[in-house]
Amino acid sequence: EPEVTQTPSHQVTQMGQEVILRCVPISNHLYFYWYRQILGQKVEFLVSFYNNEISEKSEIFDDQFSVERPDGSNFTLKIRSTKLEDSAMYFCASKGTVTYNEQFFGPGTRLTVL
Amino acid sequence: DQQVKQNSPSLSVQEGRISILNCDYTNSMFDYFLWYKKYPAEGPTFLISISSIKDKNEDGRFTVFLNKSAKHLSLHIVPSQPGDSAVYFCAASGIGGNTPLVFGKGTRLSVIA
């Protein structure tokens, strides 16, 4: 069964460093998303991406964040200068069509900022 | 602001009995609702969904009920199994094909053998 994959599973970084989180969405999906979950809190939307551009972004997704689909398979989230409060689980999700709202999530990347 | 609320942080149920997980929402623009199941150190796994034009959707042991006038939905699991023990998230999305999901805080279900 096709699935969303994410790498790395765990990333530890120093405050102020740049990190890139990688995702491979399900191959025939067209809509891509990043969410995050701070420990003990709910899953929060960061950004959606379609047709090589951002469709929508939340207040969390400020100038420190960027997304890219550098080739036909990868979808990346970059945080330019990490802060302590960026420590969270980051989930990538993808969706096949505009008709159905079911998004399929990857296993997540745990980001720890020291 | 909590647009999607799951007021029970945890629920314990005996194996074989019914589990009922509840979810309330405040935004009347939501028109599609989903339930996800999450195990520790894994991503949310899609379980079942319902459109606002329906009041019930069933898939095997899982049934979701939607009461639009009360802005309330529930997930019923019958019969409950120990493998159902996980955190269950209610999520909602608005009209339009690419709207983001808004999640509740989750309910931790423990099914006791």
Interface residues (C-beta under 8 A of the other chain):
Chain A: V4 Q6 Y31 Y33 Y35 Q41 K42 V43 E44 F45 S48 Y50 S55 E56 S58 F91 A93 K95 T97 V98 T99 N101 E102 Q103 F104 F105 G106 P107 G108
Chain B: Y32 L34 Y36 A41 E42 G43 P44 T45 F46 S49 F89 A91 S93 G97 N98 T99 P100 L101 V102 F103 G104 K105 G106
